[in-house]
Amino acid sequence: MTAHVTGTREKWLAARLELLAAEKELTRRSDELARRRQDLPWVRVDKEYRFETEQGSASLKDLFRGRSQLLVYHFMFGPDYTAGCPSCSSIADGFNGIVVHLENHDVAFSAVSRAPLAKLQGFKRRMGWTFPWASSNDGDFNRDFSVWFTEEQQREGSIEYNFRREPPAPELLAGKTMQEWQSPGEGPVAQIAAMTGTDVATYTRDRPGVSAFVLDDGNVYHTYSSYARGLDGLWGMYQWLDRAPKGRNESGVWWRLHDEYGRS
């Protein structure tokens, strides 16, 4: 006998209709937030960023590939990583197939990471992905858009990520995550860092995020960025799990690179 509440179809329908009203309100609120994102002031990008792509050296303007809008996913893959962040990789599994639709709606897309292009291309082949992925050559792009920080910033507690300042590294390295999970023994961040072939300090100097840009009258403008839980809506597997009977049902890091499930 299940411990979960049960009922008749009529009772389920009454509860479902009550939930539907709340879901519709959330949808309307989400629409309002989308409009507010689009109303943010644009900030002109004057710095000449350079990237390495499959087509060769490129500017930020080149990443638009003839379109007026550009979405960038800041993929955690530092030069010292041996594999991409498994969380970013799970998100990438979700967006890999939709890039063609974005491109046919005047929106260019590119993942950007600090690792050398050859390393990104090798991992991209392993994962079977087709989306554009550029290397920022360890330049200023990741620093300027708040997704890469120095060892000194970690020690001093001067990292400002997700629009707030973090404490010095000792507290960060104690095993906490951005989701504030708690687990005995080895912390979740250490588990994920190990999957990338790095330690916690190295792994957490790179961060995930999404940034949006627009090309208007020959000038590039930064229009939006989001980080940490602000990426939740882009993490496709969670949108499905939120509709599953047991929800996210997690107490730690359970996901893997998609070719590592089933390994002992």
Secondary structure, 3 states (H helix, E strand, C coil): CCCCCCCCHHHHHHHHHHHHHHHHHHHHHHHHHHHHHHHCCCEECCCCCEEEECCEEEECCHHHCCCCEEEEEECCCCCCCCCCCHHHHHHHHHHHHHHHHHHCCCEEEEEEECCCHHHHHHHHHHHCCCCCEEECCCCHHHHHCCCECCHHHHHHCCCEECCEECCCHHHHCCCCCCCCCCCCCCCHHHHHHHHCCCCHHHHCCECCEEEEEEEECCEEEEEEEEEHHHHHHHCHHHHHHCCCCCCCCCCCCCCCCCCCCCCC
